[in-house]
């Protein structure tokens, strides 16, 4: 056998091995964590106070659904639970399994439990793809304890899994892996996998690899494996450069640098496009950031700030939408969260603009800083005790709701102080606010 052939079979496994039934195992499968301590990014589930660690410590495991993005560790956690509790591990994919396949596994589980008392953990990947009849076929087995069912889904189980099955299972949300988690997973693979370690692989461009992975550990490991397959003839150490990764993955090299000047320039262009009411340009910069691997939560946070700073009361709904977009991004993650971001961007860019409230708080803070010593007027003070009431606290305060229009002209500033900070514009809803305030506070608004 020539050297090239030998190297290839060492990296990927020989044909003879596959002929004997030993299928090739991808890198992501070879380095799959086997203990909870090896799992990255899911400390809320497997950390010291995590529910999974607690279940395993007590030797009991409920039926549950793992809901999370691809490559976040759903299958891995199921296998770890089965191994640590010495359960039989049976796996089905809802993509190609039917009721007959489910019944076969359930019959096997019932039979095996009657023989050696080992329980069975049935793992169903993409469980949301099962129809109602297929999901209903699992109910009896869960209730009778024939199996512990662990379902995995990338879709919201509240919408995709029927209520009867949901009521019998706990739902645990897995999070996309962050940059540090992805890097740790890849480093562990490069150092621990015998087939890879001999190549002494070094990742030269972590930003590119992490951006490509999008929080998916499997995707990152597959990219590394593909690059090493191309570079298998290179002498150690093998450098996984940006050019090598981009060529193998057929992924255009992004100019965007999440940690460099382009990061700040691009977010600046994005905000200015929103402020300038150009939804198309704003979408362009949004897409550029997403393609460059920017953290979507960073973008969403800036949109929440923008909603108050640049839209304000011209459209009070803008802040509600922006916060909802941030929550959706945090809950869903990429790639689907780009849809939420796109909706938020087009709305914020298109709605009327006002920075009046932003300017008002800036002026108020400067003014308040210069008048810190002014006492609170007695009629505005609270009087929770009889002594304070006798001392004049709250005396003379007029309750606005007792007056026509729920308003009474009152002095709310300290005695020697008065100023105008908020000057509503004539844009959107703020036009009505300006009209109301100018009617209520005629002297101040002269």
Backbone torsions as a table, in degrees:
resi	resn	phi	psi	omega
1	UNK	NA	130.2	-178.5
2	UNK	-73.9	167.3	-174.2
3	UNK	-63.3	-40.3	-179.0
4	UNK	-61.9	-43.9	-179.4
5	UNK	-63.8	-40.5	-179.0
6	UNK	-65.0	-43.5	178.9
7	UNK	-60.9	-41.9	-178.0
8	UNK	-64.6	-41.6	-176.9
9	UNK	-74.6	-28.4	174.9
10	UNK	-66.4	-35.1	-177.5
11	UNK	-79.3	-38.7	-172.6
12	UNK	-111.8	-10.8	-178.0
13	UNK	99.0	144.9	-175.2
14	UNK	-82.7	160.1	175.8
15	UNK	-64.2	-36.2	-179.1
16	UNK	-61.7	-42.0	178.9
17	UNK	-60.9	-40.9	-179.4
18	UNK	-69.6	-33.9	179.8
19	UNK	-66.0	-30.3	179.3
20	UNK	-81.0	3.7	177.5
21	UNK	100.8	-2.1	179.1
22	UNK	-91.0	94.0	-176.3
23	UNK	-71.0	154.4	177.9
24	UNK	-64.4	131.4	179.1
25	UNK	-104.1	121.1	178.0
26	UNK	-61.8	159.9	-179.7
27	UNK	-55.6	-41.9	-178.4
28	UNK	-59.4	-31.3	179.5
29	UNK	-82.1	-36.5	-178.5
30	UNK	-65.5	-32.4	-176.7
31	UNK	-105.6	18.1	178.8
32	UNK	-59.1	132.0	-179.9
33	UNK	-56.8	146.4	179.4
34	UNK	-116.6	-5.6	175.9
35	UNK	-132.3	160.9	178.5
36	UNK	-63.7	-31.6	-178.8
37	UNK	-66.9	-22.2	-180.0
38	UNK	-85.4	-13.2	-177.5
39	UNK	-75.2	133.9	-178.4
40	UNK	-109.2	145.9	170.0
41	UNK	83.2	-1.5	-176.3
42	UNK	-127.1	43.7	-178.1
43	UNK	-61.0	-27.7	179.7
44	UNK	-66.7	-16.2	178.3
45	UNK	-107.3	-36.9	-172.1
46	UNK	-114.5	-0.7	178.0
47	UNK	-69.7	-177.7	-177.1
48	UNK	-53.1	-34.8	-179.5
49	UNK	-106.1	11.0	-177.8
50	UNK	-72.5	146.7	-177.9
51	UNK	-63.0	-36.9	-178.6
52	UNK	-65.6	-41.7	178.2
53	UNK	-63.4	-37.5	178.1
54	UNK	-65.7	-43.4	178.4
55	UNK	-59.5	-47.1	-176.4
56	UNK	-66.7	-35.0	178.5
57	UNK	-64.3	-32.6	-180.0
58	UNK	-90.3	-3.3	178.2
59	UNK	73.0	21.3	180.0
60	UNK	-130.8	146.7	-177.9
61	UNK	-141.4	123.5	177.2
62	UNK	-81.0	163.7	169.5
63	UNK	-70.0	141.2	-173.6
64	UNK	-155.8	165.1	177.2
65	UNK	-119.7	129.7	172.5
66	UNK	-97.2	116.4	-180.0
67	UNK	-110.8	118.6	-179.4
68	UNK	-175.0	169.5	-177.8
69	UNK	-70.9	165.4	177.6
70	UNK	-58.3	144.5	175.5
71	UNK	73.1	17.2	-179.3
72	UNK	-94.7	-9.2	173.7
73	UNK	112.2	21.6	-176.6
74	UNK	-65.1	-50.4	179.0
75	UNK	-64.2	-41.8	-179.4
76	UNK	-57.8	-47.0	-179.7
77	UNK	-63.1	-38.5	178.7
78	UNK	-63.1	-43.9	-179.6
79	UNK	-66.2	-40.1	179.0
80	UNK	-62.5	-43.7	179.0
81	UNK	-60.2	-44.4	179.8
82	UNK	-63.5	-43.8	-177.3
83	UNK	-66.7	-44.7	-176.6
84	UNK	-68.5	-28.1	179.3
85	UNK	-98.1	2.5	-179.3
86	UNK	57.6	41.2	173.9
87	UNK	-88.9	150.7	167.5
88	UNK	-67.4	136.4	-179.0
89	UNK	-108.7	114.1	176.9
90	UNK	-116.7	133.1	-174.9
91	UNK	-124.4	135.3	174.1
92	UNK	-131.5	150.6	172.5
93	UNK	-109.1	124.6	-178.6
94	UNK	-65.9	-11.9	178.9
95	UNK	-67.3	-38.3	-174.9
96	UNK	-126.2	3.3	-179.8
97	UNK	-96.3	148.5	178.4
98	UNK	-122.3	-173.5	-179.5
99	UNK	-59.4	-39.3	-179.2
100	UNK	-61.3	-40.0	179.1
101	UNK	-65.9	-39.8	179.1
102	UNK	-63.8	-46.4	-178.7
103	UNK	-63.4	-36.1	178.3
104	UNK	-61.7	-44.9	180.0
105	UNK	-67.2	-39.9	-179.7
106	UNK	-66.0	-39.5	176.9
107	UNK	-63.9	-41.7	178.8
108	UNK	-64.1	-39.3	179.9
109	UNK	-65.4	-43.8	179.7
110	UNK	-63.3	-41.2	-179.1
111	UNK	-67.5	-44.9	-177.2
112	UNK	-67.3	-34.7	179.4
113	UNK	-67.4	-35.4	178.4
114	UNK	-69.2	-23.8	-177.8
115	UNK	-88.0	-55.0	-174.3
116	UNK	-121.2	8.0	176.0
117	UNK	67.1	7.0	174.9
118	UNK	-76.2	132.4	178.3
119	UNK	-82.4	162.6	-178.6
120	UNK	-115.8	131.2	171.0
121	UNK	-100.5	115.9	178.1
122	UNK	-98.0	116.0	179.4
123	UNK	-102.3	123.3	178.8
124	UNK	-117.8	110.6	178.7
125	UNK	-79.8	145.6	-179.2
126	UNK	55.8	44.9	-174.5
127	UNK	-59.8	-23.1	179.6
128	UNK	-65.7	-15.5	179.4
129	UNK	-81.8	-11.8	175.8
130	UNK	-69.9	139.1	175.1
131	UNK	-79.8	179.4	-174.6
132	UNK	-61.5	-41.3	-178.8
133	UNK	-63.9	-40.9	179.3
134	UNK	-66.9	-39.9	177.9
135	UNK	-67.4	-40.1	179.7
136	UNK	-63.7	-28.6	-178.8
137	UNK	-66.9	-12.5	-179.0
138	UNK	-92.9	-16.4	-170.0
139	UNK	-60.2	-49.4	-176.5
140	UNK	-61.4	-42.0	-177.6
141	UNK	-65.0	-35.4	177.9
142	UNK	-69.7	-46.2	-178.4
143	UNK	-61.9	-38.8	-177.9
144	UNK	-83.8	-5.5	179.7
145	UNK	75.1	19.3	179.4
146	UNK	-66.5	-38.0	177.0
147	UNK	-136.7	157.0	162.6
148	UNK	-98.4	118.0	-177.1
149	UNK	-94.0	129.3	172.3
150	UNK	-122.9	113.2	177.9
151	UNK	-101.9	148.3	176.4
152	UNK	-121.7	137.6	-179.7
153	UNK	-151.3	147.0	173.0
154	UNK	-97.5	-3.3	-178.5
155	UNK	-107.7	155.1	179.4
156	UNK	-60.4	113.0	-176.1
157	UNK	-63.9	-22.4	178.6
158	UNK	-61.6	-27.9	-179.4
159	UNK	-97.7	-29.8	-169.3
160	UNK	-104.9	-15.7	-179.6
161	UNK	-112.6	133.0	-173.2
162	UNK	-68.9	157.4	-170.9
163	UNK	-61.2	-37.2	-178.3
164	UNK	-62.3	-40.3	179.8
165	UNK	-75.1	-40.1	179.6
166	UNK	-60.3	-36.1	-177.2
167	UNK	-68.6	-16.9	-178.7
168	UNK	-101.4	3.3	-174.3
169	UNK	-133.1	150.2	171.3
170	UNK	-88.6	144.6	178.1
171	UNK	-112.1	125.8	178.1
172	UNK	-122.4	130.4	-176.8
173	UNK	-94.1	127.9	175.0
174	UNK	-98.1	143.7	-176.1
175	UNK	-100.9	152.1	172.7
176	UNK	-61.8	145.9	179.1
177	UNK	-72.9	139.1	178.1
178	UNK	-84.7	-178.7	-174.0
179	UNK	-59.1	-45.0	-178.5
180	UNK	-64.1	-36.7	179.4
181	UNK	-65.8	-45.1	179.8
182	UNK	-60.7	-45.8	-179.8
183	UNK	-61.9	-41.2	-179.7
184	UNK	-64.7	-40.3	179.3
185	UNK	-63.1	-45.4	-178.7
186	UNK	-67.3	-43.7	179.3
187	UNK	-60.5	-41.7	179.1
188	UNK	-62.0	-40.6	179.3
189	UNK	-65.2	-43.6	-178.6
190	UNK	-64.3	-31.8	-176.6
191	UNK	-90.1	-30.2	-170.7
192	UNK	-100.0	-24.6	-176.7
193	UNK	-79.9	120.5	-176.4
194	UNK	-59.3	-36.5	-177.5
195	UNK	-70.1	-25.4	-177.7
196	UNK	-97.8	-35.5	-173.1
197	UNK	-57.7	-34.6	-178.1
198	UNK	-64.1	-21.4	-179.3
199	UNK	-84.4	-9.5	179.1
200	UNK	50.3	48.9	-174.5
201	UNK	-66.1	140.7	178.0
202	UNK	-128.8	125.9	177.2
203	UNK	-85.0	117.1	-178.9
204	UNK	-85.6	-24.9	-175.6
205	UNK	-131.6	84.9	-180.0
206	UNK	-65.6	-36.5	-178.4
207	UNK	-57.7	-44.3	-178.6
208	UNK	-66.3	-46.0	-178.6
209	UNK	-64.0	-43.6	-179.0
210	UNK	-66.8	-41.1	178.4
211	UNK	-63.4	-39.5	178.8
212	UNK	-64.8	-37.7	-175.3
213	UNK	-68.8	-31.6	179.9
214	UNK	58.7	35.4	179.2
215	UNK	82.6	7.6	-177.1
216	UNK	-105.6	108.1	-177.8
217	UNK	-63.4	-39.3	-179.9
218	UNK	-61.7	-41.1	-179.8
219	UNK	-63.8	-40.4	178.7
220	UNK	-64.5	-44.5	-179.4
221	UNK	-67.0	-38.0	177.1
222	UNK	-64.2	-37.1	178.3
223	UNK	-64.8	-43.9	178.4
224	UNK	-62.0	-44.1	-178.7
225	UNK	-64.1	-40.3	179.1
226	UNK	-65.1	-41.8	179.6
227	UNK	-65.1	-39.6	179.5
228	UNK	-68.6	-31.8	177.1
229	UNK	-63.9	-38.5	178.6
230	UNK	-70.6	-35.6	-174.8
231	UNK	-99.0	20.7	-172.3
232	UNK	-66.2	-21.3	-179.3
233	UNK	-87.3	-7.1	-178.8
234	UNK	-73.1	148.9	178.0
235	UNK	-74.5	144.5	177.0
236	UNK	-65.1	149.1	-5.7
237	UNK	-77.9	143.3	179.3
238	UNK	-89.3	123.8	-177.9
239	UNK	-95.8	121.8	176.3
240	UNK	-90.8	87.4	-177.7
241	UNK	-80.7	168.4	176.3
242	UNK	-60.6	-41.7	-178.4
243	UNK	-64.1	-41.5	179.4
244	UNK	-64.8	-48.1	-179.3
245	UNK	-62.6	-44.3	-178.9
246	UNK	-64.0	-38.6	179.6
247	UNK	-66.5	-42.8	-179.5
248	UNK	-68.5	-42.0	-174.3
249	UNK	-86.4	-8.3	-176.7
250	UNK	53.8	43.8	-179.7
251	UNK	-114.6	125.4	-179.4
252	UNK	-63.0	138.4	179.4
253	UNK	-70.1	117.9	179.3
254	UNK	-73.8	137.5	175.1
255	UNK	-73.0	-27.1	-177.0
256	UNK	-62.0	131.5	177.5
257	UNK	-119.7	112.3	-173.7
258	UNK	-64.9	-17.5	-177.2
259	UNK	-114.2	0.5	-175.7
260	UNK	-112.2	-162.0	-175.9
261	UNK	-62.6	-35.2	-178.6
262	UNK	-59.5	-32.0	178.2
263	UNK	-58.5	-50.0	-176.8
264	UNK	-74.4	-36.6	179.0
265	UNK	-65.6	-40.3	-176.0
266	UNK	-72.3	-42.4	178.7
267	UNK	-66.9	-31.3	176.1
268	UNK	-65.2	-44.9	178.6
269	UNK	-64.1	-35.9	178.7
270	UNK	-63.4	-49.8	-178.9
271	UNK	-65.1	-41.9	179.8
272	UNK	-64.8	-32.4	176.7
273	UNK	-69.6	-39.2	175.0
274	UNK	-61.9	-47.5	-178.7
275	UNK	-62.5	-34.2	-179.4
276	UNK	-83.2	6.0	176.7
277	UNK	59.7	41.3	176.5
278	UNK	-116.5	91.0	-176.4
279	UNK	-64.6	-30.7	-178.4
280	UNK	-69.2	-45.0	177.3
281	UNK	-65.6	-39.3	178.6
282	UNK	-61.8	-40.3	177.2
283	UNK	-65.0	-37.3	178.3
284	UNK	-60.2	-48.8	-179.2
285	UNK	-69.0	-34.1	174.5
286	UNK	-59.5	-49.3	-179.4
287	UNK	-61.3	-39.8	179.6
288	UNK	-62.2	-42.0	178.2
289	UNK	-65.8	-43.1	-179.9
290	UNK	-64.0	-43.0	178.6
291	UNK	-64.6	-30.6	179.0
292	UNK	-82.0	-3.2	176.6
293	UNK	89.7	18.6	178.4
294	UNK	-62.2	146.3	176.7
295	UNK	-65.5	118.5	-177.6
296	UNK	-62.5	-27.3	178.4
297	UNK	-68.4	-32.8	175.7
298	UNK	-62.0	-44.7	179.0
299	UNK	-62.6	-46.0	-177.9
300	UNK	-63.6	-37.6	177.4
301	UNK	-62.8	-41.7	178.9
302	UNK	-64.9	-31.6	177.9
303	UNK	-69.6	-36.1	177.0
304	UNK	-64.2	-43.7	177.7
305	UNK	-62.5	-45.8	-178.9
306	UNK	-58.1	-39.6	-176.0
307	UNK	-58.5	-34.5	178.0
308	UNK	-89.9	-36.8	-175.6
309	UNK	-72.9	-40.4	-170.6
310	UNK	-115.0	-15.2	177.0
311	UNK	-107.0	-49.8	175.6
312	UNK	54.4	-138.4	-175.9
313	UNK	-82.9	1.0	171.5
314	UNK	-63.7	-30.6	173.4
315	UNK	-147.9	88.2	-176.6
316	UNK	-59.6	-19.7	-179.9
317	UNK	-72.3	-19.0	-175.0
318	UNK	-58.6	-41.7	-179.2
319	UNK	-66.6	-36.5	177.3
320	UNK	-63.1	-45.5	179.6
321	UNK	-63.5	-44.5	-177.5
322	UNK	-62.2	-42.5	178.1
323	UNK	-65.1	-39.7	178.2
324	UNK	-63.1	-39.4	177.6
325	UNK	-63.7	-44.0	178.4
326	UNK	-59.8	-44.8	-180.0
327	UNK	-63.8	-38.0	178.8
328	UNK	-65.8	-41.8	178.9
329	UNK	-62.9	-42.8	179.9
330	UNK	-65.4	-35.7	-176.4
331	UNK	-79.5	-40.7	-170.6
332	UNK	-96.1	-45.8	-176.8
333	UNK	77.2	170.2	178.1
334	UNK	-75.5	153.6	7.4
335	UNK	-86.6	-16.3	-173.0
336	UNK	-66.0	-27.8	-176.8
337	UNK	-64.0	-17.4	176.8
338	UNK	-60.7	-28.7	179.2
339	UNK	-68.0	-43.3	177.4
340	UNK	-63.2	-42.7	178.7
341	UNK	-62.8	-41.5	179.8
342	UNK	-61.7	-41.0	177.7
343	UNK	-63.1	-47.1	-179.0
344	UNK	-62.0	-41.7	-178.8
345	UNK	-64.0	-45.5	-177.9
346	UNK	-66.1	-35.1	178.7
347	UNK	-70.2	-50.0	-177.0
348	UNK	-62.4	-36.3	179.1
349	UNK	-71.3	-30.6	-172.4
350	UNK	-90.8	-21.4	-174.1
351	UNK	-80.0	162.8	179.5
352	UNK	-62.3	155.1	-173.6
353	UNK	-119.9	147.1	171.9
354	UNK	-159.1	132.8	173.9
355	UNK	-106.8	19.6	-175.3
356	UNK	-62.2	-43.0	-178.7
357	UNK	-70.2	-35.0	177.0
358	UNK	-63.9	-45.4	178.6
359	UNK	-66.3	-35.1	-177.5
360	UNK	-64.6	-44.9	-178.5
361	UNK	-68.4	-33.6	176.7
362	UNK	-63.7	-46.9	179.1
363	UNK	-64.7	-41.7	-178.3
364	UNK	-63.0	-39.6	179.8
365	UNK	-65.8	-42.5	178.2
366	UNK	-63.4	-42.3	-178.4
367	UNK	-66.9	-44.5	-179.1
368	UNK	-63.8	-36.0	179.5
369	UNK	-62.5	-32.4	-179.2
370	UNK	-84.5	-8.2	-177.7
371	UNK	-131.0	41.3	-177.6
372	UNK	-66.3	-24.5	-173.0
373	UNK	-90.1	-3.8	-179.2
374	UNK	-69.8	126.3	-177.8
375	UNK	-73.2	156.0	175.3
376	UNK	-73.7	126.9	179.2
377	UNK	-55.0	144.2	-175.9
378	UNK	-58.4	-39.3	-175.8
379	UNK	-70.2	-14.2	178.2
380	UNK	-96.6	-5.7	-178.2
381	UNK	-81.3	152.5	178.0
382	UNK	-82.8	149.1	-178.9
383	UNK	-128.3	75.7	-177.0
384	UNK	-76.4	-16.0	-179.4
385	UNK	-120.7	159.9	178.6
386	UNK	-63.5	-38.5	-179.8
387	UNK	-61.1	-44.2	-178.7
388	UNK	-67.0	-36.4	178.7
389	UNK	-65.9	-41.7	178.2
390	UNK	-65.1	-27.4	-179.0
391	UNK	-80.3	-2.1	176.1
392	UNK	101.4	2.0	177.8
393	UNK	-63.5	126.8	177.1
394	UNK	80.3	-2.2	-176.7
395	UNK	-68.3	130.2	177.5
396	UNK	89.1	-1.0	179.5
397	UNK	-70.5	133.1	179.2
398	UNK	-107.8	124.0	-175.2
399	UNK	-79.1	113.4	-174.1
400	UNK	-54.8	-33.9	-176.2
401	UNK	-71.2	-10.1	176.7
402	UNK	-89.2	3.8	-175.3
403	UNK	-121.2	156.9	179.4
404	UNK	-56.3	137.9	-179.6
405	UNK	69.5	9.7	-179.0
406	UNK	54.8	38.7	-179.8
407	UNK	-146.1	141.4	172.0
408	UNK	-140.9	135.2	-178.8
409	UNK	-70.2	116.8	-173.9
410	UNK	-137.3	160.2	175.9
411	UNK	-100.1	119.9	-178.4
412	UNK	-110.4	-8.3	174.3
413	UNK	-84.6	163.7	167.8
414	UNK	-59.5	162.4	-171.3
415	UNK	-55.1	-44.7	-172.9
416	UNK	-97.3	13.3	-172.2
417	UNK	-129.6	139.7	169.5
418	UNK	-162.6	143.5	-178.4
419	UNK	-160.1	164.6	173.4
420	UNK	-114.9	120.3	177.5
421	UNK	-107.5	-46.3	-173.7
422	UNK	-91.7	118.7	178.7
423	UNK	-122.8	88.1	-177.0
424	UNK	-57.2	143.9	176.7
425	UNK	-85.9	-176.8	176.4
426	UNK	-97.3	17.5	-176.6
427	UNK	-93.0	133.9	172.8
428	UNK	53.0	-138.9	-177.9
429	UNK	-62.4	-25.0	-176.6
430	UNK	-66.3	-22.6	176.3
431	UNK	-59.9	-41.7	-179.8
432	UNK	-71.8	-34.1	176.9
433	UNK	-64.3	-43.3	179.6
434	UNK	-61.9	-42.7	-179.5
435	UNK	-64.0	-40.7	-178.6
436	UNK	-67.3	-47.0	-178.1
437	UNK	-65.5	-38.2	179.8
438	UNK	-68.4	-26.7	176.7
439	UNK	-77.3	-38.1	-177.4
440	UNK	-76.1	-42.1	-174.6
441	UNK	-114.8	66.0	-172.7
442	UNK	-60.1	-45.8	-176.2
443	UNK	-67.0	-40.4	-179.4
444	UNK	-66.0	-31.2	-173.6
445	UNK	-97.7	12.5	177.3
446	UNK	-65.0	NA	NA
